[in-house]
Amino acid sequence: MSAGLTLLLAGCASSANLPPVYHPPRAPSAKAVQEGVRKGAAEAKLTGGLETTAVRDTDHGPGSYFICLRQLGPSDGRRPVYSVFFDDDVYKGIQSSVILEACEAQPWVPFN
């Protein structure tokens, strides 16, 4: 095999084997949050009014960003709290909130 052909083949092989460039997930848009909250509320079978917190980043869970979600009701601490996860504008799932997420300490706003 000629040196030129070997160099040409080596160049093609090395560029084809490069891993894709990593782009870290970004926070979801307001529209994606609304759609994700609706999906999550349906999965958790929440009805009536809802409250959410601001979007925050996380290093655990099925997504890189999350919001806290709960049903409107008496503030006696008996309302279950959920975390709704996102990567970019993609809804990644809902799960019961854990202490590490500190949802109870966050300001809550009615979900429209």
N, C-alpha and C positions, 0 to 999 in steps of 0.2 A: 504494500500500500504506500502511496506517495505521502511525503510529509505534509503537503498541502491538504490532501484529502483527510488525513488523520486530524489535522487541526480543525478543519471544517466540521467533521463529525463530532469532535470533542466539544466544539462551541455549541452545536445544536443540543447535545446531550446535557450539557451543564445548564443551559437556560431552561430546558424542559423540566428539570428536576428541582428548580428553586421552589421553596414553599411560598404560598401566597403572602402578600404583605399584610401584616396585622393592623387592623383599624379598631381601636377600642370602642365598645358600645357607647352611644351617647344617650342622654336623657330623652324620654319620649315626648312627643309634641302634645299639646293640649287635646287635640282630636284623638290621638292614640290613647291617652289616659281615659277620656270619656268612653271610648269603645271598650277598652280593657276593663274598666270598672263595671260596665254593663255585663260583659261576659262573666267576670268574676262573681258579680252579684247573682247572676242566673245560676252559676255552678254551685254557689253556697246557699241557694234558695232564699235569698234575702228579698223581702218585699217591703213596700212603703218607702219612706224617705231614707236617704243614705247620707253619711258624712265621710269625708276623706281628709287626708293630710297632704302636705306638699310632697313632691317627688324628692326622694333622697337616694343616694348611691349606697350600694351594699357590696360586701365581699362574700356573701353566702346566699343561698336560695337559687332558684332556677333562672334568675335574671340579674343584671348588674344594677338595675334601678328598681325602686318599689314605692308604693304609696300604701298607707294604712286605710282600711275601710271598715265601717261598722254601720249598723242600722240605727236610725234615729229612735230614741226612746228614753226612758228614765235614766238618769245618770247615777244609778245605784251600783255600777260596776258589773252588772250581770250580762251586759251585751257582749257577745263574742266579737273579737277584733280579728281582722284578716289582713294579710299582706298580699298585694297584687303586684306581680313582677313583670318587668319589661327589659328587653334589649332593643335599643333604638326605639322604633315605633311598633315593635312586635310584642304582643301579649304573650308572656311565657307561663302564666299560671297563677293560681291563688292557693294560699295555705293559711292555716291558723297562725296568727302572729306569735312571735316568741319574745321573751324578755329583752334579748339583745337588740331588737328593733325599736324599743322604747316608744311604741305607738301611744301609750297612755300619756306620755309627757309632751306630746306634740299638740300644736293648736289644730283644732278640727273646724272644718267649714262644711256647710250643707252642699251636697252634690246636686248639680242642676242637670 
